Protein backbone atom coordinates (compact mmCIF):
# COMPACT_ATOMS: atom_id res chain seq x y z
CA UNK A 1 0.00 0.00 0.00
CA UNK A 2 1.16 3.49 -0.83
CA UNK A 3 0.02 6.60 1.08
CA UNK A 4 -0.16 9.93 -0.74
CA UNK A 5 -0.11 13.17 1.27
CA UNK A 6 -1.30 15.63 -1.34
CA UNK A 7 1.53 16.17 -3.78
CA UNK A 8 0.69 17.63 -7.16
CA UNK A 9 2.86 15.09 -8.97
CA UNK A 10 3.94 11.71 -7.71
CA UNK A 11 5.29 8.38 -8.98
CA UNK A 12 3.70 5.34 -7.38
CA UNK A 13 6.19 2.55 -6.51
CA UNK A 14 6.22 -0.34 -8.96
CA UNK A 15 4.65 -3.12 -6.81
CA UNK A 16 1.90 -0.94 -5.31
CA UNK A 17 -1.59 -2.46 -5.44
CA UNK A 18 -3.62 0.15 -3.49
CA UNK A 19 -3.23 3.91 -3.32
CA UNK A 20 -4.68 5.71 -0.28
CA UNK A 21 -4.81 9.50 -0.13
CA UNK A 22 -4.35 11.32 3.20
CA UNK A 23 -4.55 15.07 3.24
CA UNK A 24 -4.88 17.90 5.73
CA UNK A 25 -5.79 20.44 3.13
CA UNK A 26 -7.78 19.80 -0.02
CA UNK A 27 -4.77 19.67 -2.30
CA UNK A 28 -5.69 18.87 -5.89
CA UNK A 29 -3.81 15.86 -7.23
CA UNK A 30 -3.02 16.62 -10.88
CA UNK A 31 -0.63 13.94 -12.11
CA UNK A 32 0.07 10.35 -11.07
CA UNK A 33 2.51 7.87 -12.62
CA UNK A 34 0.90 4.47 -11.98
CA UNK A 35 2.41 1.03 -11.88
CA UNK A 36 0.85 -2.07 -13.42
CA UNK A 37 -0.22 -3.58 -10.08
CA UNK A 38 -2.50 -0.73 -8.95
CA UNK A 39 -6.00 -2.16 -8.47
CA UNK A 40 -7.65 0.44 -6.30
CA UNK A 41 -7.41 4.12 -5.54
CA UNK A 42 -9.44 4.95 -2.47
CA UNK A 43 -10.09 7.01 0.67
CA UNK A 44 -10.52 10.25 -1.18
CA UNK A 45 -13.09 12.99 -0.74
CA UNK A 46 -15.30 13.96 -3.63
CA UNK A 47 -13.82 16.90 -5.49
CA UNK A 48 -10.22 16.14 -4.54
CA UNK A 49 -9.13 13.69 -7.24
CA UNK A 50 -11.27 14.71 -10.16
CA UNK A 51 -8.43 16.13 -12.27
CA UNK A 52 -5.99 13.22 -12.23
CA UNK A 53 -3.85 12.45 -15.27
CA UNK A 54 -2.38 8.94 -15.57
CA UNK A 55 0.96 8.32 -17.28
CA UNK A 56 1.83 4.68 -17.71
CA UNK A 57 5.50 3.74 -17.10
CA UNK A 58 7.63 2.20 -19.84
CA UNK A 59 7.65 -1.28 -18.24
CA UNK A 60 3.92 -1.80 -18.85
CA UNK A 61 3.06 -3.70 -22.07
CA UNK A 62 -0.69 -4.17 -21.66
CA UNK A 63 -3.62 -2.82 -19.67
CA UNK A 64 -5.55 -5.65 -17.96
CA UNK A 65 -9.34 -5.95 -18.23
CA UNK A 66 -11.43 -3.64 -16.02
CA UNK A 67 -8.27 -2.20 -14.46
CA UNK A 68 -9.41 1.42 -14.34
CA UNK A 69 -13.16 1.10 -14.90
CA UNK A 70 -15.47 3.58 -13.16
CA UNK A 71 -12.64 5.84 -11.92
CA UNK A 72 -14.81 8.93 -12.13
CA UNK A 73 -11.96 11.28 -11.16
CA UNK A 74 -9.79 10.23 -14.13
CA UNK A 75 -9.46 13.03 -16.67
CA UNK A 76 -6.47 12.24 -18.89
CA UNK A 77 -4.68 9.06 -19.91
CA UNK A 78 -1.35 8.76 -21.68
CA UNK A 79 -0.12 5.30 -22.70
CA UNK A 80 3.52 4.50 -23.28
CA UNK A 81 4.80 3.43 -26.69
CA UNK A 82 5.17 -0.24 -25.65
CA UNK A 83 1.52 -0.91 -24.80
CA UNK A 84 -0.13 -3.03 -27.51
CA UNK A 85 -3.35 -4.15 -25.81
CA UNK A 86 -6.03 -2.22 -23.96
CA UNK A 87 -8.11 -4.82 -22.12
CA UNK A 88 -11.85 -5.38 -21.87
CA UNK A 89 -13.59 -2.54 -20.00
CA UNK A 90 -10.23 -0.98 -19.11
CA UNK A 91 -11.67 2.53 -18.83
CA UNK A 92 -15.34 1.58 -18.65
CA UNK A 93 -17.63 4.38 -17.44
CA UNK A 94 -14.84 6.87 -16.66
CA UNK A 95 -17.32 9.70 -16.98
CA UNK A 96 -14.87 12.59 -16.62
CA UNK A 97 -12.23 11.25 -19.00
CA UNK A 98 -11.66 13.94 -21.63
CA UNK A 99 -8.36 13.07 -23.30
CA UNK A 100 -6.63 9.83 -24.27
CA UNK A 101 -3.22 9.33 -25.85
CA UNK A 102 -3.10 5.71 -26.97
CA UNK A 103 0.55 5.68 -27.92
CA UNK A 104 2.02 4.57 -31.22
CA UNK A 105 1.83 0.78 -31.06
CA UNK A 106 -1.58 -0.21 -29.72
CA UNK A 107 -2.98 -3.09 -31.80
CA UNK A 108 -6.09 -4.12 -29.89
CA UNK A 109 -8.66 -2.15 -27.92
CA UNK A 110 -10.90 -4.57 -26.02
CA UNK A 111 -14.67 -4.57 -25.89
CA UNK A 112 -16.37 -1.75 -23.97
CA UNK A 113 -12.95 -0.25 -23.15
CA UNK A 114 -14.28 3.32 -23.26
CA UNK A 115 -18.00 2.58 -22.81
CA UNK A 116 -19.82 5.49 -21.17
CA UNK A 117 -16.85 7.89 -21.24
CA UNK A 118 -19.34 10.69 -21.81
CA UNK A 119 -16.80 13.54 -21.52
CA UNK A 120 -14.43 12.14 -24.14
CA UNK A 121 -14.57 14.47 -27.15
CA UNK A 122 -11.65 13.38 -29.27
CA UNK A 123 -9.42 10.34 -29.50
CA UNK A 124 -6.76 9.65 -32.11
CA UNK A 125 -6.55 5.98 -32.99
CA UNK A 126 -2.99 4.97 -34.00
CA UNK A 127 -2.22 3.52 -37.43
CA UNK A 128 -1.04 0.33 -35.69
CA UNK A 129 -4.57 -0.49 -34.49
CA UNK A 130 -5.95 -3.77 -35.89
CA UNK A 131 -9.07 -4.42 -33.81
CA UNK A 132 -11.68 -2.32 -32.02
CA UNK A 133 -13.73 -4.47 -29.64
CA UNK A 134 -17.50 -4.75 -29.32
CA UNK A 135 -19.10 -1.60 -27.88
CA UNK A 136 -15.70 0.02 -27.47
CA UNK A 137 -16.95 3.62 -27.68
CA UNK A 138 -20.61 2.96 -26.91
CA UNK A 139 -22.39 5.89 -25.24
CA UNK A 140 -19.44 8.25 -25.66
CA UNK A 141 -21.95 11.03 -26.16
CA UNK A 142 -19.33 13.78 -26.34
CA UNK A 143 -17.19 12.14 -29.02
CA UNK A 144 -17.28 14.33 -32.12
CA UNK A 145 -14.47 13.11 -34.36
CA UNK A 146 -13.21 9.60 -34.94
CA UNK A 147 -10.53 8.34 -37.32
CA UNK A 148 -10.66 4.64 -38.09
CA UNK A 149 -7.21 3.26 -39.08
CA UNK A 150 -6.70 1.36 -42.34
CA UNK A 151 -5.80 -1.94 -40.64
CA UNK A 152 -9.31 -2.28 -39.22
CA UNK A 153 -11.24 -4.94 -41.17
CA UNK A 154 -14.59 -4.97 -39.31
CA UNK A 155 -16.63 -2.51 -37.28
CA UNK A 156 -18.00 -4.81 -34.60
CA UNK A 157 -21.48 -4.56 -32.99
CA UNK A 158 -22.29 -1.52 -30.84
CA UNK A 159 -18.86 0.07 -31.47
CA UNK A 160 -20.16 3.64 -31.77
CA UNK A 161 -23.73 3.12 -30.58
CA UNK A 162 -25.09 6.20 -28.82
CA UNK A 163 -22.22 8.47 -29.91
CA UNK A 164 -24.72 11.24 -30.41
CA UNK A 165 -22.19 13.95 -31.37
CA UNK A 166 -20.29 12.21 -34.20
CA UNK A 167 -21.02 13.91 -37.53
CA UNK A 168 -18.65 12.35 -40.09
CA UNK A 169 -17.23 8.86 -40.47
CA UNK A 170 -14.96 7.42 -43.17
CA UNK A 171 -14.91 3.62 -43.22
CA UNK A 172 -11.44 2.23 -44.16
CA UNK A 173 -10.96 0.46 -47.48
CA UNK A 174 -10.42 -2.98 -45.89
CA UNK A 175 -13.61 -3.17 -43.83
CA UNK A 176 -15.95 -6.00 -44.88
CA UNK A 177 -18.64 -5.72 -42.20
CA UNK A 178 -20.54 -3.07 -40.25
CA UNK A 179 -21.84 -4.92 -37.20
CA UNK A 180 -25.24 -4.81 -35.53
CA UNK A 181 -26.10 -1.40 -34.08
CA UNK A 182 -22.56 -0.15 -34.78
CA UNK A 183 -23.83 3.42 -35.34
CA UNK A 184 -27.25 3.10 -33.71
CA UNK A 185 -28.62 6.46 -32.44
CA UNK A 186 -25.71 8.52 -33.75
CA UNK A 187 -28.13 11.41 -34.06
CA UNK A 188 -25.67 13.91 -35.58
CA UNK A 189 -24.14 11.58 -38.18
CA UNK A 190 -24.55 13.34 -41.55
CA UNK A 191 -21.91 11.80 -43.77
CA UNK A 192 -20.52 8.30 -44.00
CA UNK A 193 -18.26 6.92 -46.73
CA UNK A 194 -18.64 3.20 -47.36
CA UNK A 195 -15.85 1.37 -49.21
CA UNK A 196 -16.23 -1.15 -52.02
CA UNK A 197 -14.78 -3.85 -49.73
CA UNK A 198 -17.96 -3.94 -47.62
CA UNK A 199 -20.19 -7.01 -48.00
CA UNK A 200 -22.73 -6.66 -45.19
CA UNK A 201 -24.51 -4.07 -43.05
CA UNK A 202 -25.98 -5.81 -40.02
CA UNK A 203 -29.19 -5.29 -38.02
CA UNK A 204 -30.01 -1.75 -36.82
CA UNK A 205 -26.59 -0.55 -37.90
CA UNK A 206 -27.76 3.03 -38.59
CA UNK A 207 -31.01 2.93 -36.62
CA UNK A 208 -32.22 6.44 -35.78
CA UNK A 209 -29.30 8.29 -37.40
CA UNK A 210 -31.64 11.24 -37.77
CA UNK A 211 -29.21 13.58 -39.57
CA UNK A 212 -28.09 11.12 -42.25
CA UNK A 213 -29.10 12.61 -45.61
CA UNK A 214 -27.63 10.32 -48.25
CA UNK A 215 -26.30 6.78 -48.36
CA UNK A 216 -24.47 5.14 -51.25
CA UNK A 217 -24.29 1.39 -50.74
CA UNK A 218 -21.64 -0.14 -53.02
CA UNK A 219 -22.37 -3.11 -55.26
CA UNK A 220 -20.18 -5.33 -53.09
CA UNK A 221 -22.86 -5.39 -50.35
CA UNK A 222 -24.97 -8.56 -50.46
CA UNK A 223 -26.84 -8.20 -47.17
CA UNK A 224 -28.52 -5.40 -45.23
CA UNK A 225 -29.98 -6.42 -41.88
CA UNK A 226 -33.36 -5.72 -40.30
CA UNK A 227 -34.15 -2.12 -39.30
CA UNK A 228 -30.71 -1.09 -40.63
CA UNK A 229 -31.85 2.45 -41.49
CA UNK A 230 -35.09 2.67 -39.54
CA UNK A 231 -36.03 6.14 -38.24
CA UNK A 232 -33.38 7.91 -40.32
CA UNK A 233 -35.81 10.80 -40.58
CA UNK A 234 -33.52 13.03 -42.67
CA UNK A 235 -32.59 10.39 -45.25
CA UNK A 236 -33.49 11.66 -48.73
CA UNK A 237 -31.39 9.67 -51.18
CA UNK A 238 -30.45 5.99 -51.22
CA UNK A 239 -28.46 4.05 -53.79
CA UNK A 240 -28.83 0.30 -53.21
CA UNK A 241 -26.34 -2.41 -54.13
CA UNK A 242 -27.07 -4.28 -57.35
CA UNK A 243 -26.19 -7.52 -55.52
CA UNK A 244 -29.10 -7.32 -53.08
CA UNK A 245 -31.78 -9.96 -53.42
CA UNK A 246 -33.83 -9.12 -50.33
CA UNK A 247 -34.68 -5.86 -48.59
CA UNK A 248 -34.92 -6.83 -44.94
CA UNK A 249 -37.65 -6.20 -42.39
CA UNK A 250 -38.11 -2.55 -41.43
CA UNK A 251 -34.95 -1.56 -43.31
CA UNK A 252 -36.13 1.95 -44.29
CA UNK A 253 -39.18 2.20 -42.04
CA UNK A 254 -40.01 5.72 -40.78
CA UNK A 255 -37.62 7.40 -43.21
CA UNK A 256 -40.17 10.15 -43.62
CA UNK A 257 -38.16 12.27 -46.11
CA UNK A 258 -37.23 9.37 -48.39
CA UNK A 259 -39.33 10.22 -51.45
CA UNK A 260 -37.82 7.95 -54.07
CA UNK A 261 -35.71 4.83 -54.34
CA UNK A 262 -34.51 2.84 -57.31
CA UNK A 263 -34.83 -0.86 -56.71
CA UNK A 264 -32.02 -3.06 -58.06
CA UNK A 265 -33.05 -5.41 -60.85
CA UNK A 266 -32.12 -8.46 -58.79
CA UNK A 267 -34.51 -7.83 -55.89
CA UNK A 268 -36.72 -10.88 -55.31
CA UNK A 269 -38.40 -10.19 -52.00
CA UNK A 270 -39.20 -7.22 -49.75
CA UNK A 271 -39.77 -8.13 -46.12
CA UNK A 272 -42.31 -6.73 -43.66
CA UNK A 273 -42.44 -3.00 -42.92
CA UNK A 274 -39.40 -2.37 -45.13
CA UNK A 275 -40.70 1.08 -46.18
CA UNK A 276 -43.63 1.62 -43.81
CA UNK A 277 -44.21 5.25 -42.81
CA UNK A 278 -41.62 6.45 -45.33
CA UNK A 279 -42.03 9.43 -47.66
CA UNK A 280 -42.11 7.49 -50.94
CA UNK A 281 -44.21 9.08 -53.70
CA UNK A 282 -43.89 6.88 -56.81
CA UNK A 283 -43.02 3.21 -56.49
CA UNK A 284 -41.83 1.11 -59.42
CA UNK A 285 -41.06 -2.46 -58.43
CA UNK A 286 -38.54 -4.32 -60.63
CA UNK A 287 -39.45 -7.16 -62.93
CA UNK A 288 -38.41 -10.36 -61.20
CA UNK A 289 -39.68 -9.51 -57.73
CA UNK A 290 -41.86 -12.34 -56.40
CA UNK A 291 -43.10 -11.25 -52.98
CA UNK A 292 -44.16 -8.31 -50.85
CA UNK A 293 -44.45 -9.28 -47.19
CA UNK A 294 -46.74 -7.73 -44.57
CA UNK A 295 -46.96 -3.93 -44.23
CA UNK A 296 -44.16 -3.20 -46.72
CA UNK A 297 -45.61 0.20 -47.67
CA UNK A 298 -48.08 0.65 -44.80
CA UNK A 299 -48.77 4.27 -43.81
CA UNK A 300 -46.80 5.69 -46.74
CA UNK A 301 -49.11 8.67 -46.84
CA UNK A 302 -47.43 10.24 -49.89
CA UNK A 303 -47.56 7.31 -52.32
CA UNK A 304 -49.49 8.28 -55.45
CA UNK A 305 -48.58 5.59 -57.96
CA UNK A 306 -47.47 1.98 -57.73
CA UNK A 307 -46.25 -0.16 -60.61
CA UNK A 308 -46.32 -3.88 -59.87
CA UNK A 309 -44.63 -6.26 -62.35
CA UNK A 310 -46.10 -9.48 -63.67
CA UNK A 311 -43.52 -11.52 -61.76
CA UNK A 312 -45.14 -10.80 -58.36
CA UNK A 313 -46.69 -13.91 -56.84
CA UNK A 314 -47.38 -12.98 -53.25
CA UNK A 315 -49.07 -9.96 -51.67
CA UNK A 316 -49.07 -10.01 -47.86
CA UNK A 317 -51.24 -8.38 -45.21
CA UNK A 318 -51.52 -4.57 -44.90
CA UNK A 319 -49.03 -4.00 -47.74
CA UNK A 320 -50.55 -0.66 -48.83
CA UNK A 321 -52.75 0.01 -45.80
CA UNK A 322 -53.17 3.73 -45.14
CA UNK A 323 -51.71 4.93 -48.45
CA UNK A 324 -54.12 7.84 -48.53
CA UNK A 325 -53.08 9.29 -51.91
CA UNK A 326 -53.02 6.06 -53.93
CA UNK A 327 -55.69 6.39 -56.68
CA UNK A 328 -55.32 3.32 -58.89
CA UNK A 329 -53.88 -0.16 -58.49
CA UNK A 330 -53.43 -2.89 -61.08
CA UNK A 331 -52.83 -6.29 -59.53
CA UNK A 332 -50.82 -8.57 -61.83
CA UNK A 333 -51.82 -12.00 -63.08
CA UNK A 334 -50.62 -14.77 -60.81
CA UNK A 335 -51.72 -13.25 -57.49
CA UNK A 336 -54.25 -15.61 -55.94
CA UNK A 337 -55.16 -13.77 -52.74
CA UNK A 338 -55.40 -10.13 -51.64
CA UNK A 339 -54.00 -10.19 -48.09
CA UNK A 340 -55.74 -9.02 -44.94
CA UNK A 341 -56.17 -5.21 -44.85
CA UNK A 342 -53.92 -4.99 -47.92
CA UNK A 343 -55.51 -1.72 -49.18
CA UNK A 344 -57.38 -0.80 -46.00
CA UNK A 345 -58.02 2.95 -45.62
CA UNK A 346 -56.64 3.86 -49.04
CA UNK A 347 -59.12 6.70 -48.96
CA UNK A 348 -58.32 8.06 -52.46
CA UNK A 349 -58.42 4.71 -54.26
CA UNK A 350 -60.84 4.98 -57.19
CA UNK A 351 -59.97 2.04 -59.42
CA UNK A 352 -58.88 -1.56 -58.90
CA UNK A 353 -57.94 -3.87 -61.76
CA UNK A 354 -58.14 -7.51 -60.63
CA UNK A 355 -56.40 -10.38 -62.44
CA UNK A 356 -58.21 -13.56 -63.42
CA UNK A 357 -56.06 -15.54 -60.97
CA UNK A 358 -57.63 -14.05 -57.79
CA UNK A 359 -59.40 -16.67 -55.67
CA UNK A 360 -59.76 -14.89 -52.32
CA UNK A 361 -60.15 -11.37 -50.97
CA UNK A 362 -59.14 -11.46 -47.31
CA UNK A 363 -60.46 -9.68 -44.19
CA UNK A 364 -60.71 -5.87 -44.50
CA UNK A 365 -58.73 -5.93 -47.76
CA UNK A 366 -60.43 -2.77 -49.11
CA UNK A 367 -62.17 -1.51 -45.99
CA UNK A 368 -62.37 2.27 -45.79
CA UNK A 369 -61.71 2.91 -49.49
CA UNK A 370 -64.28 5.70 -49.46
CA UNK A 371 -63.70 6.90 -53.06
CA UNK A 372 -64.22 3.48 -54.61
CA UNK A 373 -67.36 3.61 -56.80
CA UNK A 374 -67.27 0.42 -58.84
CA UNK A 375 -65.76 -3.03 -58.35
CA UNK A 376 -65.60 -5.66 -61.08
CA UNK A 377 -64.62 -8.91 -59.43
CA UNK A 378 -62.85 -11.66 -61.43
CA UNK A 379 -64.83 -14.66 -62.57
CA UNK A 380 -62.65 -17.12 -60.66
CA UNK A 381 -63.10 -15.42 -57.28
CA UNK A 382 -64.28 -17.95 -54.68
CA UNK A 383 -64.58 -16.04 -51.39
CA UNK A 384 -64.85 -12.54 -49.97
CA UNK A 385 -64.04 -12.53 -46.28
CA UNK A 386 -65.29 -10.40 -43.38
CA UNK A 387 -65.29 -6.62 -43.81
CA UNK A 388 -63.52 -6.87 -47.17
CA UNK A 389 -65.32 -3.80 -48.57
CA UNK A 390 -66.82 -2.34 -45.38
CA UNK A 391 -67.12 1.44 -45.10
CA UNK A 392 -66.74 1.95 -48.85
CA UNK A 393 -69.36 4.65 -48.64
CA UNK A 394 -69.23 5.72 -52.34
CA UNK A 395 -69.48 2.18 -53.73
CA UNK A 396 -72.45 1.93 -56.12
CA UNK A 397 -71.79 -1.11 -58.28
CA UNK A 398 -70.33 -4.57 -57.67
CA UNK A 399 -70.08 -7.17 -60.44
CA UNK A 400 -69.45 -10.73 -59.26
CA UNK A 401 -68.37 -13.84 -61.13
CA UNK A 402 -70.13 -17.19 -61.38
CA UNK A 403 -67.77 -19.06 -59.06
CA UNK A 404 -68.12 -17.04 -55.88
CA UNK A 405 -69.09 -19.37 -53.06
CA UNK A 406 -68.92 -17.32 -49.86
CA UNK A 407 -69.30 -13.72 -48.67
CA UNK A 408 -68.39 -13.21 -45.01
CA UNK A 409 -69.67 -11.10 -42.12
CA UNK A 410 -69.96 -7.37 -42.77
CA UNK A 411 -68.21 -7.72 -46.12
CA UNK A 412 -70.15 -4.74 -47.48
CA UNK A 413 -71.09 -3.09 -44.18
CA UNK A 414 -71.97 0.61 -44.42
CA UNK A 415 -71.80 0.60 -48.22
CA UNK A 416 -74.82 2.89 -48.13
CA UNK A 417 -74.93 3.61 -51.90
CA UNK A 418 -74.80 -0.04 -52.93
CA UNK A 419 -78.53 -0.62 -53.32
CA UNK A 420 -78.51 -3.99 -55.07
CA UNK A 421 -76.19 -6.85 -55.99
CA UNK A 422 -76.70 -9.96 -58.14
CA UNK A 423 -75.20 -13.20 -56.84
CA UNK A 424 -75.15 -16.82 -58.09
CA UNK A 425 -77.61 -19.20 -56.49
CA UNK A 426 -74.81 -21.20 -54.81
CA UNK A 427 -73.24 -18.19 -53.07
CA UNK A 428 -73.46 -18.43 -49.30
CA UNK A 429 -73.83 -15.19 -47.37
CA UNK A 430 -74.10 -14.29 -43.72
CA UNK A 431 -77.08 -12.41 -42.29
CA UNK A 432 -75.01 -9.24 -42.00
CA UNK A 433 -72.87 -9.56 -45.15
CA UNK A 434 -74.86 -6.65 -46.64
CA UNK A 435 -76.41 -4.05 -44.35
CA UNK A 436 -77.87 -1.67 -46.95
CA UNK A 437 -78.16 -3.84 -50.07
CA UNK A 438 -80.86 -5.95 -51.64
CA UNK A 439 -79.65 -9.32 -52.99
CA UNK A 440 -80.82 -10.74 -56.30
CA UNK A 441 -80.00 -14.28 -57.35
CA UNK A 442 -78.93 -15.15 -60.88
N, C-alpha and C positions, 0 to 999 in steps of 0.2 A: 504493500500500500504506500502511496505517495501523498503527502500532505502539502497543499499549496496555500501560501499565506497572502496572496493578493498581488503577485507580481504581474506586470503588464505582459511580459514575455517570459516563457519558461520552457525548458526541455524536460520532458518526463523521462526518467530512467528506463532503460531498455526492457527490463523484465516486469515492469509495473503492470498490474492487472486492474487496480481500482485507484481512481483519483478522487480525493476528498478535499474540498475547499474550506479553509478556515480563514475568517477575516474579521478584523475589528471595525474597519471602515468598509463601505461599499465600494471597493476598488473594482473597476471594470477590467476583466480579463480579456485581452484583445488577441493574443496569439499563443498557441500551444503546439509544441512539436511532440506528437504522440508516437509511442512505440506500438508494435504489432499486438502486444498482449493485453492492451487496455480493453476491458470489457464493460466498465461502468464508470461514469462520472457522476458523483452524487454529493449530497449535503450542501446544496447551494440554495440561495434564496432567489425567488423569481425576480428577474430584472438585473441580476448580477452577471450572468454568463451568456447573455443573449447575443453578444457580438464576437464570439470566438471564431478564430480562423485556425484550421488544422493544416499543418504541413507534415507530410509523411516522410520519415527518414529514408535514406538510400538503401537500407538493408531490407526493406519491405518489398516483396515481389507480387503479392496479391492481397486483396481485401476480402476477408472471410464473409460468408453470408450473415446478414442481419447485424453486422458489427456495430454500426452507428445509427441504426434505425431509431426513429422517434426522438432524436436529440434536438429538441425544439430550439435550443440556444445556438445551434451551429449555423454560421452565416456563410463562411467561405471554406472551400476545400481545394487543396493543391496537392496533386499526386506526383510522386517522383517519376523519373523517366524509366525506371525498371519495372514498374507495375504493369502487368499484362492482363490481369483479370480483376474485375469488380464483381463481387459475389452477389448472390440473390438477396434482395432487400437490403443491400448495404447501407443505403441512405434513405430508406423507406420513411415517408411521412416526416421528413425534416422540414417543417413548415416555414422556417425562416431562412433556409438556404437560398442565397441569391446568386452565388458565383461558384463555378466549378472549373478547375483546370485539370483535365484528365491526363496530362502528360503526353508524351510522343509515341508510346509503344503499347497502349492498351489495345487488346485484340477482342476481348469479350466483356460486355456489360450484361450482368445477369438479370433475370426477370424481376420486375418491380423495383429495380435498384433505386430509382428516383420517384417512385410512385408518391403522389400527394405532396411533392415539393412545390407548393403553390406560389412561393415567392421567387422561384427560379425563372429568370427572364431570358437568359441566353446561355447556351452551352456549345462549345466548339468540339465536335467529335473528330478525333485524329484520323488521319488517312490510314493508319494501321488497323483500324477497327474492322472486324470481320463478322461480328454477330451482336445484335441488339436483342435482348431477351424479351419475353412476353410481358406486356404492360410496363415496360421500362420507364416511360415518361407519362404514364396514365395519370390524369388529373393534375398535371402541371399547368394550372390555369393561367399562369403568368408568362409562360414560354411563348415568345413571339417569333423567333427565328430558329430554324433547325437546318443544319447541313448534314446530309446523309452521305457518308463516304462511299467511294466506288467499289470497295470490296464487299459491301453488303449485298447478299443475294436474295434475301427475303425480308419483308416487313411482317413480323410475327403478330398474332392477335393482340389487340388492345394497346399496341405500342404507344400511340399518341391519342388514345381515347380521352375525351374530355379536355384536351388542350385548346381551350376556347379562344385563345389569343393568336394562335398561329394563322398566318394569312397566305403564305406561299410555301410550296413544297416541290422540290425537284427529285424525282425518283431516279436513282442511279441506273446506268445502262445494263447492269447485270442482274437486276431484280426480276425474279420470275413469278413471285406471288405477293399479293397484298392480303394479309390475314384478316380474319373475322374482326370487325369492329376496330380496325387499326386506326381509323380517323373518325370514328363515331363521335358525334356532337362537337366537332371542331367548327364552332359557329362562325368564325371569322375567315375560314379557309376560302379564298377566292380563286386561286390559281394552283393547278397541279399538273405537272408534266409527267406523262406515263411513257416509259420506253417501249421499244418494239420487242424487248426480251420478255415482257410480261405475258403469262399464260392464263392467270386466274385472278379474279377479284372476289374475295370470299364474303360471307354473309354480313350484312349491315356495315360494310367497310366504310361507307361515307354517309351513314344514316344521320340525318338532321344537320348536314353541312349547309346551313341556311344561306351562306353567302356565295356558294359555288355557282358560277354563271354558265360555264361551258366545260364539257368533258369530251375529249377525243380518245376513244378506246381503240388502240391499234389492232390490226388484223391478226396479231399473234394470240389474242385473248380468245380462249375457247369456252370459258365459264365465268358467269357472273352470278354470285350467290343471292339468296333471298334478302329482300329489303335493302339491297346494296346502296341505293340512292334514295331511299324513302325519306320524305319530308325535306328534301333539298328544295326549299320554297323558291329560291332565286334562280334555279337551273332553267336556262332558256334554250340551250343548244346541245344536242347529243349526237355524236357520231359513233355508231355501233360497229363492232368487229364483224367482218364478213364471215368469220369462222363460227359465229354463234349459231346454235341450232335451237336453243330454248331461251326464252326470257323468263327468268325465275319469279317466283311468288313475290308480289309487292315491290318489285325492283325499282319502279319509278312512281310508286304510289305517293300521292299528296305533293307532287311536283307541280304546284299550281300555276307556275309561269311557263311550263313546258308546252308550247303551242304546236310544235310539229316534230316529227321524228321519222327518219327514213329507215324502214325495216330492211335488214339484209335479205338477199334472195334466198339464203339457206335456212331461214327460220321455219321450224316445223310446228312449234308449240309455244303458246304463251300461257303461263301459269296464272293462278288466281290473284286478283287485285294488282296485277302488274302495273297498270296505269290508272287505277281508280283514283278519283278526285284530282286528276291532273288537268292541265289547261289545254289539252289537245283540241284542235278545231276540225281538221280534215284528216281522216284516217284511211290510208290505202294499205291493205294487207297484201303481202307478196304471194304470188302464185307458188304453190307448194306447201303452204301452211295447212295443217290438217286439224288443229284443235285450238279452241279458245276455252280456257277453264273458267271457273266461277268468278264473277265480278271483275273481269279483266278491265272493262271501261266503266264500271259503275261510278255514278256521280261525277262523270266528266261533263259538267254543265255547259261547256262551250262547244262540244262536238256538233257539227252541222251536217257533215257527210261521212259516210262509211262505204268503202268499196271492199266487198268480200269476194275472194276468188273462188273458182269452181272446185278447187282442191279441198276446201274446208269440209270436214266430215263430222265435226263435233262442236256443239254450241252449248256451253254449260249454263248454270243458273246465274241470274242477275247480271249477265254480261254487259248489257247496255242500260241497266236500271237507272233511272234518274237522269238520263241524257236529255235534258229539257228542250234543246234546240234541234234535235234530230228530226227531220221531216219525212224522209223516205228511206226504206230499207228493202233491199232485194236479197232474199235468202237463196243461196245457190243450191242446185240440184245435188242430191246426195245426203243432205241433212234430213234425218228421220224424226227428230224431236226438237221442239223449241223448249228450252229449259225453264225451270221454275223462275218466275219473275224476270225473265230475260229482257223484256222491254217495258217492264213496269214503270209507270209514271214518266214515260216519254211523252210529255204533255203537248208537244208540237207535232207528233207523228201523224201524218195524214194518209200515207200510202204504204201498204205492205204487199210485196210480191212473193207469194209462196211457191216453192218448187213442188213438183208432182210427188217427190219422195217422202214428204211429211206424213207421218202416221199419228203423231201425238202432239198436242199443245198442252203444256204442263200448267200447274197451279199458278195463277196470277201472271201468266206470261205477258199479257197486254193490259193488265189492270191499270186504270188511271190514264189511259191514252185518250184524253178528252177531245182531241181534234180529229180522231178517226171517224170517218163518216160511212165508209163502205168496206166490207171484208168479203173477199171471194176465196173461200176455202178450197184446197185441192181435193180432187175426187177420191184420192186414196186415204184421206184422213179418217182415222178410226175413232179417236177419243179427244174430247175437250174436257180438261179437268177443272176442278173447283176454281171459281173466280177468274177464269182465264181472260174474260173481257169485261169484268165488273168495272163499274164507274166510267165506262166509255159513253159519256153523256151525249155526245153528238152522233153516235152510231145510229144510222137509219136503215141500213141494208146489210143482210148477211146471206150469202149464197153457200149452201152446203153441198157436199158430194153425196153419192149414193151409198158409200161404204161406212158412213159414220155410225157407230154403234152406241156411243155413250156420251152424254153431256152431264157434267158433274154439278154439285151444289153451287148455287150463286154464280154460275158461269157468265151470265149476262145480267147480273144484279145492277140495278140503277141505270140500265140503258134505257132511259125514259123515252127516247125518240124511236126506238126499235118497236114498232107496233105489231109486226107480224113476222113469222119465220116459217118456212116450209121444210119439213123433215121427212126422211124415209120412214116407212111403217116400223121397221125394225129398231129404230133409234130409241134407246132407253134414256129417259130424263128423270131428274129428281123433282120433287114437288116445288122446289124453289130455284130450279135452274134458270127460269125466266120470271122476273117479278113484274114486268110491265108489258109483256109480249104475248100475243095470241099465237098458238101453235097450229099449223095446218099440216096434215099428213099427205105425202105424195101417193 
